Amino acid sequence: MTVSVMTKYLIPGVAALAVATPAFAQDSQERRAVSVQPYIEVSQVLTAELSPGDEVLTFTQVAAGVDLNAQGRNAGGSLSLRYERNIGYGDTLDTDTVSGVARGYVALVPRTLTLEAGALASRTRVDNGGAVSPNPLVSEDATSQVYSLYAGPSLATRAGPVDITAVARIGYNRFEADDAVVDTDGNPVDVFDDSVTYSGQVRAGTRAGNPLPVGLAVTAGGYQEDVSNLDQRVRDVYVRGDVTVPVTPSLAIVGGVGYEDVEISSRDALRDGDGNPVIGNDGRLVTDEASPRLVAFDVDGLLWDVGVMWRPSSRTSLEARVGERYDSTTYYGTFTYVPSSRSSLAVSVYDSVSGFGGLLNNSLAQLSSDFVAARNPVTGDFGGLVSGDEGSALINSLGSVRSSAFRGRGVAATYQRQIGRLNAAIGAGYDRRKFIAPEGTALAAANGIVDESYYVTGSLSRQIGDRASLQTNAYVNWFESGTANGDLTALGASAAYSQAISGGLSARAAVAVDYFDSEFSAEDFATATALLGLRYDF
């Protein structure tokens, strides 16, 4: 009997609580490898505006970074970190940026207790509450910085035939803008500031066939996100029971029923003498700490779902469910296909209630601890796509950065393929967020607004001989705002060639084109960028 209860147990809204077991998987492979690659780069960059104007800007780009991958029996992790300074000439502003992604674990008690953590630093452009990938050399004053990190322990043990798993995590997320985001009339646009997330889950279950013909499980857990904007709070607690009924050696019917209590609340903004909300120096609403907590969403009662689990081989896995949660119909599931170490496909359908920060923490927690991050060869930016032995992964598109809590639904898919010296990876997804805010507060206008995002990003690299390499990247982001004049599109492509000179020294040449179309702005922007430089790998 090959059907069993999945180690990564799917609960909509807390998908990041899937109990990760990287240490155990790598025990079986007995991998011990450490790769540390620090580097420095000095480049000259030229950016030509193609529309609406014809301005030409030049920069000297100085960067330092490190790419690290360490995999052992009881610990592992990957890191891509880069600091970059662009020194402008004439009226061009200088910029400093830190970007990177990290994910790792250490087995405190081998095969039983694991501590894991992850972190992200990235930059984005925001218009009318929507965030897309920018070329920061084009309009550095329009970019913002995003930070996210989380950490926590995971437990996996047994008591006779009962598998016991547990996980606890705490996370922090922050969105920084150099200047307040304002609309065309100079009015501030409400955007996320920072939040703290807490999540935990405990599960006990038996496998089908041991000791009963069916698998049984009981799960209890909770999630809370405290958003600084107007002291918003998203709280979700639940308990449920599940059964797995084998139909064939590779197919099972799964179902569950339980109880949930979900609440979203906030305080109101501080008001001036005329009753208008007070705006702080950062362009965000000032919270009235004396305001009572006002409830925007309150659902408690029955949750249920049914579905299928299909595992025809160790390389193919599918779980899909439909049911009721958050007082409405819900759909969620995953599909993975890894025919070989050179090819993999993963698809995820999700449905959750959270704030902007919770979505970032979820994306980080679902990354493998063994990855290589794809970066823009011109700007050095991390584009959200990573590739590794466990397949590709995509850090969720930032999409809308409104401060209000929301119900988020969507689908994300990644595919990677290695053919000889050629490596290709692509990620695509759709994200829909319906915002939830209390009536009678400064956030009331956001209640019921629906923002949608579509995104595609890809990378292609090839080793040319022993001393040269070629890399290309491309991205497309579409953001459809639930408010008037808020839609935007960003797309771009880049290519880079690297040639080894001597030792760790190599020469680099790269070109990129970027296009940005926003109904929020009066004009579209199109640019072309070229780079020539040197890199030294220590």
Phi, psi and omega per residue, in radians:
M1 nan 1.994 -3.070
T2 -1.670 -0.263 -3.119
V3 -1.371 2.303 3.109
S4 -2.589 2.954 3.079
V5 -1.142 2.328 -3.082
M6 -1.196 2.460 3.041
T7 -1.110 -0.733 3.073
K8 -1.574 1.713 -3.039
Y9 -1.541 2.179 -3.007
L10 -1.516 2.132 2.995
I11 -2.209 2.039 -3.124
P12 -1.062 2.416 3.133
G13 1.640 -0.377 3.113
V14 -2.374 0.759 -3.105
A15 -1.034 -0.492 -3.124
A16 -1.219 -0.158 3.135
L17 -1.485 0.081 3.016
A18 -0.989 2.244 -3.032
V19 -1.289 1.985 -3.117
A20 -1.388 2.446 3.132
T21 -2.292 0.848 -3.098
P22 -1.114 -0.626 -3.101
A23 -1.125 -0.677 -3.083
F24 -1.240 -0.700 3.127
A25 -1.109 -0.656 -3.096
Q26 -1.412 -0.320 3.000
D27 -1.022 -0.775 -3.083
S28 -1.138 -0.527 3.138
Q29 -1.515 -0.291 -3.130
E30 0.872 0.870 -3.119
R31 -1.492 2.347 3.035
R32 -2.436 1.785 -3.116
A33 -2.614 2.408 3.111
V34 -2.313 2.223 3.079
S35 -2.253 2.080 3.112
V36 -2.166 2.091 -3.077
Q37 -2.230 1.482 3.012
P38 -1.345 2.676 -3.105
Y39 -2.698 2.826 2.967
I40 -2.312 2.612 3.139
E41 -2.377 2.485 3.005
V42 -2.310 2.156 -3.044
S43 -2.453 2.732 2.979
Q44 -1.903 2.268 -3.027
V45 -2.135 2.382 3.061
L46 -2.157 2.221 3.120
T47 -2.101 2.153 3.140
A48 -1.948 2.189 3.091
E49 -1.385 2.155 -3.139
L50 -1.595 -0.564 3.054
S51 -2.797 2.572 0.112
P52 -1.451 -0.189 -3.105
G53 -1.960 -2.766 -3.136
D54 -2.443 0.505 -3.105
E55 -1.215 2.479 3.091
V56 -2.058 2.210 -3.125
L57 -2.062 2.573 3.078
T58 -2.212 2.549 -3.135
F59 -2.376 2.663 2.816
T60 -1.837 2.120 -3.072
Q61 -1.846 2.127 3.093
V62 -2.071 2.225 -3.066
A63 -2.441 2.622 3.038
A64 -2.431 2.464 -3.118
G65 -2.810 -3.137 3.103
V66 -2.599 2.401 2.990
D67 -2.012 2.157 -3.042
L68 -2.257 2.403 3.014
N69 -2.483 2.033 -3.116
A70 -2.268 2.063 -3.123
Q71 -2.201 2.131 -3.137
G72 -2.292 -3.021 -3.116
R73 -1.201 -0.726 -3.051
N74 -2.134 0.227 3.112
A75 -2.774 2.694 3.104
G76 -2.975 2.754 3.118
G77 -3.110 2.819 3.082
S78 -2.355 2.581 -3.115
L79 -2.556 2.335 2.959
S80 -2.271 1.898 -3.046
L81 -2.239 2.382 -3.088
R82 -2.545 2.306 2.963
Y83 -1.921 2.335 -3.066
E84 -2.371 2.367 3.036
R85 -2.152 2.180 3.067
N86 -1.836 2.029 -3.103
I87 -1.725 1.938 -3.065
G88 -1.524 2.817 3.107
Y89 -2.001 2.588 -3.126
G90 1.241 -2.262 -3.117
D91 -1.517 0.029 -3.112
T92 -1.251 2.367 -3.115
L93 -1.376 2.515 2.989
D94 -1.355 2.578 3.122
T95 -2.348 2.597 3.043
D96 -2.197 2.329 -3.100
T97 -2.471 2.401 2.966
V98 -1.985 2.225 3.106
S99 -2.395 2.617 3.125
G100 2.953 2.990 3.077
V101 -2.551 2.480 -3.131
A102 -2.492 2.557 3.091
R103 -2.685 2.273 -3.117
G104 -2.760 3.014 3.131
Y105 -2.673 2.798 2.993
V106 -2.514 2.324 3.130
A107 -1.460 1.828 3.102
L108 -1.192 -0.682 2.997
V109 -2.237 1.906 -3.040
P110 -0.877 2.341 3.117
R111 1.180 0.085 -3.079
T112 -2.277 -1.025 -3.016
L113 -2.126 2.145 -3.082
T114 -2.207 2.406 3.015
L115 -1.868 2.224 -3.132
E116 -2.230 2.777 -3.110
A117 -2.742 2.781 3.089
G118 -2.693 2.756 -3.134
A119 -2.655 2.650 -3.133
L120 -2.498 2.408 2.966
A121 -2.358 2.183 -3.081
S122 -2.641 2.860 3.098
R123 -2.128 2.705 -3.062
T124 -2.616 2.978 3.054
R125 -2.021 2.416 -3.071
V126 -2.113 2.268 2.997
D127 -2.386 2.105 3.094
N128 0.939 0.649 3.067
G129 1.566 -0.053 3.128
G130 -1.846 2.420 -3.113
A131 -2.015 2.323 3.113
V132 -2.391 2.918 3.122
S133 -1.278 2.215 3.131
P134 -1.924 2.954 2.804
N135 -1.709 1.834 -3.031
P136 -1.128 -0.272 3.103
L137 -1.337 -0.273 -3.103
V138 -1.406 -0.826 -3.088
S139 -2.589 1.358 -3.010
E140 -1.107 -0.426 -3.132
D141 -1.365 -0.099 3.126
A142 -1.749 0.010 -3.079
T143 -1.694 2.696 3.131
S144 -2.302 2.843 -3.089
Q145 -1.947 2.411 3.125
V146 -2.100 2.336 3.091
Y147 -2.229 2.490 3.071
S148 -2.635 2.456 3.051
L149 -2.666 2.710 3.087
Y150 -2.675 2.823 3.080
A151 -2.781 2.725 3.086
G152 2.937 2.867 -3.133
P153 -1.623 2.693 3.023
S154 -2.229 2.456 -3.109
L155 -2.128 2.390 3.043
A156 -2.472 2.033 -3.120
T157 -2.606 -3.111 -3.132
R158 -2.371 2.613 2.996
A159 -2.289 1.619 -3.013
G160 1.129 -2.227 3.132
P161 -1.440 -0.016 -3.049
V162 -1.633 2.132 3.010
D163 -1.481 2.283 -3.140
I164 -2.103 2.159 3.083
T165 -2.261 2.611 3.117
A166 -2.661 2.664 3.121
V167 -2.625 2.527 3.053
A168 -2.435 2.409 -3.097
R169 -2.518 2.589 2.993
I170 -2.269 2.442 -3.098
G171 -2.413 2.805 3.089
Y172 -2.384 2.451 -3.104
N173 -2.439 2.471 -3.115
R174 -2.531 2.450 3.068
F175 -2.089 2.086 -3.090
E176 -1.996 2.295 3.026
A177 -2.099 2.362 3.133
D178 -1.067 -0.633 3.103
D179 -2.297 2.704 3.095
A180 -1.031 2.413 3.084
V181 -1.337 2.154 -3.092
V182 -2.213 2.743 3.088
D183 -1.496 -3.043 -3.058
T184 -1.150 -0.329 3.097
D185 -1.643 0.078 3.135
G186 1.475 0.146 3.128
N187 -1.496 2.408 -3.130
P188 -1.090 2.480 3.034
V189 -1.761 2.263 -3.098
D190 -1.200 2.018 3.120
V191 -2.253 2.742 -3.125
F192 -1.036 2.517 3.079
D193 -1.871 -1.383 3.056
D194 -2.657 2.900 3.136
S195 -2.716 2.771 3.034
V196 -2.084 2.330 3.138
T197 -2.023 2.544 3.076
Y198 -2.306 2.351 3.121
S199 -2.612 2.622 3.126
G200 -2.797 2.649 -3.124
Q201 -2.701 2.443 3.046
V202 -2.246 2.356 -3.107
R203 -2.447 2.391 3.050
A204 -2.266 2.261 -3.085
G205 -2.750 2.791 3.061
T206 -1.953 2.725 3.132
R207 -1.554 2.658 3.087
A208 -1.067 2.224 -3.135
G209 1.687 -0.139 -3.125
N210 -2.592 1.781 0.038
P211 -1.644 -0.163 -3.069
L212 -1.801 2.805 3.101
P213 -1.085 -0.424 3.139
V214 -1.982 2.748 3.044
G215 -1.586 2.437 3.137
L216 -2.194 2.559 3.137
A217 -2.656 2.588 3.023
V218 -2.206 2.314 -3.093
T219 -2.300 2.422 3.034
A220 -2.367 2.492 -3.124
G221 -2.943 3.133 3.141
G222 -2.819 2.788 3.130
Y223 -2.504 2.407 3.043
Q224 -2.490 2.396 3.035
E225 -2.225 2.184 3.096
D226 -1.819 1.927 -3.100
V227 -1.713 2.295 -3.072
S228 -1.143 -0.593 -3.138
N229 -1.070 1.955 3.141
L230 0.947 0.503 3.038
D231 0.922 0.782 3.125
Q232 -1.240 2.611 3.121
R233 -2.451 2.232 3.036
V234 -1.937 2.134 -3.104
R235 -2.289 2.297 -3.105
D236 -2.468 1.993 3.082
V237 -2.160 2.584 -3.047
Y238 -2.732 2.785 2.956
V239 -2.521 2.451 -3.073
R240 -2.689 2.746 3.012
G241 -2.067 2.564 -3.085
D242 -2.343 2.661 3.093
V243 -2.317 2.467 3.082
T244 -2.072 2.053 -3.081
V245 -1.950 1.873 3.131
P246 -1.122 2.388 3.052
V247 -1.874 -0.785 3.031
T248 -2.355 3.036 3.107
P249 -1.014 -0.326 -3.114
S250 -2.085 -0.051 -3.064
L251 -2.227 2.400 3.103
A252 -2.463 2.617 2.987
I253 -1.632 2.316 -3.128
V254 -2.164 2.618 3.120
G255 -2.810 2.742 -3.138
G256 -2.685 2.749 3.100
V257 -2.546 2.562 -3.110
G258 -2.974 -2.850 -3.094
Y259 -2.231 2.455 3.101
E260 -2.362 2.702 3.057
D261 -2.405 1.919 -3.069
V262 -2.090 2.280 3.130
E263 -2.471 2.374 3.036
I264 -2.141 2.231 -3.093
S265 -2.533 2.921 3.109
S266 -2.823 3.038 2.987
R267 -1.794 3.004 3.119
D268 -1.596 2.953 3.079
A269 -1.400 2.688 3.013
L270 -1.142 2.432 -3.085
R271 -1.960 2.577 3.061
D272 -1.520 -3.016 -3.079
G273 -1.079 -0.434 3.139
D274 -1.628 0.059 3.135
G275 1.483 0.152 3.131
N276 -1.528 2.524 3.106
P277 -1.069 2.460 3.130
V278 -1.507 2.296 3.118
I279 -1.808 2.246 3.129
G280 -1.355 3.098 -3.135
N281 -1.111 -0.406 3.138
D282 -1.521 0.085 3.133
G283 1.431 0.097 -3.119
R284 -1.862 2.758 3.133
L285 -1.132 2.441 3.107
V286 -1.568 2.229 -3.096
T287 -1.317 2.378 3.008
D288 -1.543 1.743 -3.071
E289 -1.105 -0.392 3.142
A290 -1.487 -0.128 -3.133
S291 -1.209 2.467 3.056
P292 -1.179 2.729 3.096
R293 -1.325 2.197 -3.077
L294 -1.891 2.289 -3.057
V295 -1.556 2.249 3.117
A296 -1.784 -0.511 -3.073
F297 -2.595 2.230 -3.097
D298 -2.547 1.867 -3.134
V299 -2.288 2.207 3.007
D300 -2.467 2.451 -3.122
G301 2.614 -2.684 -3.004
L302 -1.282 2.403 2.897
L303 -2.179 2.588 3.122
W304 -2.747 2.777 3.021
D305 -2.818 2.726 3.070
V306 -2.381 2.754 -3.139
G307 -3.122 -2.825 -3.117
V308 -2.265 2.651 3.003
M309 -2.212 2.172 -3.059
W310 -2.230 2.139 3.112
R311 -2.375 1.378 -3.119
P312 -1.203 -0.375 3.105
S313 -2.768 3.045 3.116
S314 -1.220 -0.179 -3.095
R315 -1.746 -0.148 -3.086
T316 -2.288 2.315 -3.122
S317 -2.568 2.342 3.108
L318 -2.414 2.323 2.923
E319 -2.409 2.195 -3.125
A320 -2.373 2.368 -3.109
R321 -2.402 2.667 3.005
V322 -2.376 2.513 -3.106
G323 -3.051 -2.624 -3.138
E324 -2.292 2.265 3.046
R325 -2.726 2.722 -3.072
Y326 1.001 0.518 3.092
D327 1.152 0.490 3.095
S328 -2.801 3.055 -3.120
T329 -1.197 2.480 3.135
T330 -2.310 2.575 3.072
Y331 -2.313 2.418 3.050
Y332 -2.866 2.820 3.138
G333 2.916 3.117 3.122
T334 -2.485 2.662 3.021
F335 -2.452 2.277 3.085
T336 -2.311 2.455 3.107
Y337 -2.450 1.998 -3.104
V338 -2.200 1.448 -3.082
P339 -1.163 -0.441 3.126
S340 -2.783 3.067 3.113
S341 -1.218 -0.166 -3.101
R342 -1.799 0.009 -3.060
S343 -2.646 2.458 3.114
S344 -2.771 2.608 3.107
L345 -2.363 2.365 3.105
A346 -2.448 2.375 3.114
V347 -2.316 2.376 3.135
S348 -2.347 2.313 3.041
V349 -1.992 2.248 -3.005
Y350 -2.293 2.804 3.122
D351 -2.707 2.049 -3.051
S352 -2.642 2.841 2.992
V353 -2.038 2.164 -3.088
S354 -2.913 -3.053 2.931
G355 -1.804 3.141 -3.129
F356 -1.004 -0.700 -3.107
G357 -1.171 -0.646 3.141
G358 -1.079 -0.624 3.118
L359 -1.146 -0.685 3.106
L360 -1.132 -0.779 3.127
N361 -1.074 -0.698 3.091
N362 -1.035 -0.801 -3.125
S363 -1.071 -0.757 3.128
L364 -1.095 -0.778 -3.066
A365 -1.134 -0.410 -3.106
Q366 -1.564 -0.042 3.090
L367 -1.286 2.625 2.971
S368 -1.274 2.700 3.061
S369 -1.481 0.032 -3.140
D370 -2.213 1.687 -3.054
F371 -2.572 2.912 2.974
V372 -2.206 2.185 -3.084
A373 -1.516 2.400 3.067
A374 -1.526 2.211 -3.140
R375 -2.097 2.619 3.042
N376 -1.176 2.144 -3.062
P377 -1.206 -0.284 3.135
V378 -1.627 -0.892 -3.077
T379 -1.600 -0.293 -3.089
G380 1.364 0.041 -3.088
D381 -1.221 2.563 3.008
F382 -1.477 2.143 -3.025
G383 -1.623 0.027 3.086
G384 1.700 -0.118 -3.117
L385 -1.844 2.218 3.102
V386 -2.221 2.642 -3.139
S387 -2.269 2.513 -3.139
G388 -2.797 -3.046 -3.115
D389 -1.110 -0.446 3.136
E390 -1.617 0.203 3.135
G391 1.828 -3.106 3.111
S392 -1.513 2.787 3.058
A393 -2.528 2.706 -3.084
L394 -2.256 2.035 3.039
I395 -1.190 2.190 -2.951
N396 -0.836 2.356 3.088
S397 -0.924 2.383 -3.104
L398 -1.089 -0.661 3.097
G399 0.977 -2.303 -3.119
S400 -1.346 2.445 3.102
V401 -2.056 0.505 3.034
R402 -1.082 2.670 -3.081
S403 -1.374 -0.341 -3.063
S404 -1.211 2.605 3.009
A405 -1.182 2.809 -3.050
F406 -2.709 2.867 2.907
R407 -1.727 2.106 -3.082
G408 -1.930 2.252 3.075
R409 -2.231 2.618 3.107
G410 3.044 -3.024 3.115
V411 -2.487 2.475 3.098
A412 -2.347 2.425 -3.120
A413 -2.406 2.508 3.081
T414 -2.383 2.603 3.089
Y415 -2.504 2.390 3.062
Q416 -2.358 2.630 -3.096
R417 -2.610 2.365 3.057
Q418 -2.060 2.179 3.116
I419 -2.210 1.766 -3.068
G420 1.082 -2.107 3.119
R421 -1.614 0.071 -3.132
L422 -1.698 2.243 3.102
N423 -2.122 2.254 -3.135
A424 -2.282 2.494 3.088
A425 -2.575 2.476 3.116
I426 -2.500 2.498 3.075
G427 -2.348 2.529 -3.132
A428 -2.595 2.700 -3.138
G429 -2.943 2.950 3.081
Y430 -2.353 2.363 -3.106
D431 -2.360 2.272 -3.132
R432 -2.181 2.205 -3.107
R433 -2.197 2.113 3.059
K434 -1.842 2.066 -2.966
F435 -1.486 2.591 -3.039
I436 -2.240 2.128 -3.129
A437 -2.595 2.637 -3.113
P438 -1.236 2.489 3.023
E439 -1.198 2.632 3.103
G440 1.401 0.160 3.110
T441 -2.058 3.042 -3.140
A442 -1.171 -0.306 3.118
L443 -1.632 0.001 -3.032
A444 -0.993 -0.560 -3.113
A445 -1.110 -0.422 -3.129
A446 -1.441 -0.289 -3.065
N447 -1.093 2.193 3.127
G448 1.529 -0.169 3.101
I449 -1.147 2.442 3.110
V450 -2.064 2.080 3.024
D451 -1.871 2.437 -3.139
E452 -2.227 2.487 3.126
S453 -2.299 2.456 3.015
Y454 -2.194 2.437 -3.087
Y455 -2.624 2.534 3.072
V456 -2.428 2.320 3.068
T457 -2.496 2.521 -3.094
G458 -2.636 2.792 3.096
S459 -2.493 2.606 3.128
L460 -2.484 2.195 -3.134
S461 -2.372 2.613 -3.140
R462 -2.562 2.355 3.027
Q463 -1.444 2.263 -3.140
I464 -1.951 1.814 -3.050
G465 1.159 -2.669 -3.132
D466 -1.724 -0.123 -2.977
R467 -2.276 0.134 -3.104
A468 -2.489 2.734 3.114
S469 -2.617 2.701 3.109
L470 -2.211 2.358 -3.128
Q471 -2.351 2.391 3.059
T472 -2.297 2.563 3.086
N473 -2.380 2.686 3.053
A474 -2.651 2.635 3.113
Y475 -2.605 2.648 2.998
V476 -2.462 2.246 3.053
N477 -2.186 2.272 2.988
W478 -2.084 2.291 3.096
F479 -2.193 2.158 3.128
E480 -1.966 1.925 -3.072
S481 -1.426 2.587 3.058
G482 -1.384 -0.039 3.097
T483 -1.953 2.903 -3.087
A484 -1.177 2.529 3.038
N485 0.978 0.736 -3.103
G486 -2.101 -0.055 -3.100
D487 -1.245 2.577 3.093
L488 -2.641 2.713 3.123
T489 -2.350 2.370 3.037
A490 -2.324 2.336 3.097
L491 -2.581 2.704 -3.129
G492 -2.990 2.904 3.108
A493 -2.610 2.650 -3.134
S494 -2.578 2.738 3.098
A495 -2.524 2.497 -3.113
A496 -2.452 2.523 3.082
Y497 -2.154 2.328 3.138
S498 -2.176 2.349 -3.121
Q499 -2.262 2.122 3.105
A500 -1.167 2.424 3.137
I501 -1.861 -1.036 -3.142
S502 -2.825 2.317 3.141
G503 1.025 -2.211 3.127
G504 -1.591 0.060 -3.095
L505 -1.531 2.337 3.111
S506 -2.473 2.705 3.079
A507 -1.778 2.555 -3.074
R508 -2.272 2.475 3.014
A509 -2.415 2.374 -3.088
A510 -2.606 2.656 3.052
V511 -2.375 2.664 3.136
A512 -2.635 2.615 2.997
V513 -2.238 2.451 -3.121
D514 -2.402 2.513 3.130
Y515 -2.359 2.364 -3.103
F516 -2.361 2.107 -3.113
D517 -2.190 2.020 -3.112
S518 -2.296 2.272 3.030
E519 -1.203 -0.266 3.127
F520 -1.290 -0.408 3.141
S521 -1.928 2.724 -3.098
A522 -1.308 -0.424 -3.040
E523 -2.316 2.709 3.028
D524 -1.537 2.805 3.139
F525 -2.218 2.325 3.058
A526 -2.378 2.343 -3.088
T527 -2.442 2.762 3.000
A528 -2.226 2.403 -3.063
T529 -2.287 2.441 3.095
A530 -2.266 2.568 -3.098
L531 -2.397 2.407 2.965
L532 -2.296 2.305 -3.092
G533 -2.920 -3.120 3.112
L534 -2.140 2.574 3.090
R535 -2.320 2.434 3.067
Y536 -2.149 2.128 3.089
D537 -1.734 2.125 -3.098
F538 -1.337 nan nan
